[in-house]
Amino acid sequence: MNRRLAIGVGAAAAVLAAGGGVAVLAWPDSADPTVVAETVTVLPPDPAAEQPEIKTDLNTVEIAASSGGGDVDVPERETKRFSLLGITWSDPVAAPDGTIEVRTRSVKTGEWTGWQSLERSDIGPDGAEAADTARRGGTEPLWVGASDGVAARIAGAGSGLPKGLRLDLIDPGTETGGQGAGSAEESSTGTGGQGGGVAVTESASPDPSASTAVSEAPTEEATTTAPTTATTTTAPAATAATTTPAVTTTTTAPATTTVPAPAKTTTAATTAPTTAPTTSPVPTSTVPVKAQFPAYVNRKGWSADETIVKSISIGTEVKALWVHHTATTNDYACSESAAIVRSIQTYHVKSNGWSDIGYNYLLDKCGKLFEGRKGGVETPVVGAHTQGFNTNYAAISVIGNFETAASNSTIEKVIGQVAAARLGKYNYNPTSSVTVTAGSANGKYAAGAKVTIQRVSGHRDADATACPGKNLYARLPAIRALSVEQITGLALKAPTGGAASGGVYYVKKNVGLSWSVTTPTAKIARFEIYVDSKRFSMPAASARSATLSLAAGKHSIVVRAVHVSGSHAQVGTTVFGDVTAPAWTAGMAVNLRTGTYSATSAPVTLTLSAKDNAAFAGFTVTKPRSAALGASAKSWSTTVKPGTTVYTVTARDVAGNARGAQISRKVSLLAETSAKKTGTWTTVKNSAHLKGKALSASAKGRKLTWTFTGRTAALLFTKTAKSGKVAIYVDGKKVSTVDLKSSKNAYRQAVWTRNLSSGKHKIMIEVLGTSGRPAVISDGLVYGN
């Protein structure tokens, strides 16, 4: 946003920058917009939106207005604390005819500023958002820093002042932990190398492989001591430097690290850069540049208030990027940037009545990029930034007034990368031009007007405004040239030296990295490898692989490719160093199971239980036969020959560590003849029975009892169409009733098994004399020690 060209831009901006004086503003009325319909998808408000972690507070002061000229003075008064202010009025298309000035009292010094001019906002929505009855007209918001007093004076002229004048005072809230506005810890949600940039929150440890937030770019200049804690300087243009732990190296556990953090496209400087690159010739190629979207602070990171967001519209593409400036102030610390963004959202929604913050992206003077309007940084979200040219465009607004301030190389590199990424997604080259149609009328073009613009253009190219300020506007050719000087096609291949599980790679100690990139080597300055935000090494431009030695624990690894222009792209992964073998938690046990038994085969189940400190892979069985079991395996079913069997199993983790275990268990067959008989039992001979014979009884109450010492048992029966039911007792207590009927004859069937405590046990069967099929044929009992 910035000054309408018709209102004396230079004078107004100079007064604002100087913090005093008077600027005479002549604001013409705007006609109601005529909207040209475009295809959009409307997303309704989220009814389950969470409250923001940092809440803003809007306080208003009603101002009486004259309908026929006249002056209005708001004398100095004490207020609740605020940091951003603006003046709004009821009719969004009305315009004050006169001057509006404010002065504020600093919380820090208690001193009053000089008079500062406010000017009518020159950004706004189109379509349904423009027709919202909650809309109000308003001035540009002004960032004044922590203040607790305000005064205003309005000099009416000509047609006078609009109705419903209101002074809006916004408190951006306080960061947790007493860190000051905008300076909190940051965390990562993506690598930024797979179709999206790295989101930056300002609340947790960074992790490039996660899928919700990142810290600022890890740099060798970051020299703070505590890991993942942002620090703030007192310089006017200070920025938070990401703090990182030193990477220690020993012969046994090198590169001790904890949580991953991908690099961000900012520097570790404490003040905004002051130099800008010289303008390079703009390439004439129309080939799209498939650049990576740069790292950014996501909405959660700057504590956007999602509860106030109204319906959001999504277009179909991004055909041009508008460059704006907020024109709020140049006198801010970069640690305040998140607070400024929060305040602008509150002003745009609660004061202007828009659906959300107007811009798609905001960028501070230190190069920190912020996600703007809700909907996703790589989605064609319809903003409220360039009236008549909001649908199927994107807008980035640099925090500051570049009518007076100079641009710098960091700002320009980020704008160039945003342009390349957003336009390249839709196969547009950022250095090309396009003919567009005004969707509604503004101060410069009528609705339906055809305009040929550069795909990276300033706000003034679309409307009657000085935005983005003469100094930033003059740098647009250089920005276009930078936009095609990007790292493209950077991809990280699967690491070597271990194995992956759940998106994390596990190694014992050494991990091999390899990557590919489509940018010619001659255009690459170098590669940089970061481990947990600390630069680990700087491979040459020709390198495509590296080996890292890691200590135990979880690490983020980021490979950054740096272009000769200074722009960069990065990809990351999470690697876990693990030198600890799995632990057996409950040993192994062998239990008999149901099935067919013989003198040479007994069905058994081997139970296993092990865990790992990082990622368990499974078991490898080598005896009595080979088998591979997965990480979720709790048992293994097999058959063994009755007698003593050795079971040898190795528990493995994903990194390759292993711990073996072995047990020896005996399976014994007790023939029916070894049981104590109660009543008459008849011997049945058939080669299908164990040792060719079995015992049969039909009379109710007949019993067989076995006594043994062991920990698992199975009763064997022959099942026929005439077989009846039998009751089973263990150590004198009835535990089950089993029906032995079968449509086909089946011999030596374990139809009942029981795991027991190790020791001496007594198992008895009792014939129940089932009507019509009373016979029970016992093949004996099997037990295991």
Salt bridges, closest charged atoms under 4 A:
GLU53 OE2 - LYS300 NZ 3.31
GLU76 OE2 - ARG103 NH1 3.20
GLU101 OE1 - ARG153 NE 2.70
GLU119 OE2 - ARG3 NE 2.89
GLU129 OE1 - ARG373 NH1 2.87
ASP132 OD2 - LYS310 NZ 3.37
GLU140 OE2 - ARG3 NH1 3.92
ASP148 OD1 - ARG105 NE 2.83
ASP168 OD1 - ARG166 NE 2.76
GLU175 OE2 - ARG342 NH1 3.44
GLU186 OE2 - LYS368 NZ 3.44
GLU202 OE2 - LYS368 NZ 3.20
ASP207 OD2 - LYS554 NZ 3.58
GLU216 OE2 - LYS368 NZ 3.08
GLU220 OE1 - ARG535 NH1 2.92
GLU306 OE1 - ARG299 NH2 2.81
GLU306 OE1 - LYS374 NZ 3.94
ASP356 OD2 - ARG299 NH1 2.94
GLU412 OE2 - ARG475 NE 3.05
ASP463 OD1 - ARG4 NH1 2.95
GLU485 OE1 - LYS523 NZ 3.27
GLU485 OE1 - HIS563 NE2 3.44
GLU528 OE2 - ARG526 NE 2.71
GLU528 OE2 - ARG535 NH1 3.50
GLU528 OE1 - ARG560 NH1 3.31
ASP532 OD2 - HIS555 ND1 3.17
ASP731 OD2 - HIS761 ND1 2.98
ASP739 OD1 - ARG773 NH1 2.85
ASP779 OD1 - HIS689 ND1 2.85
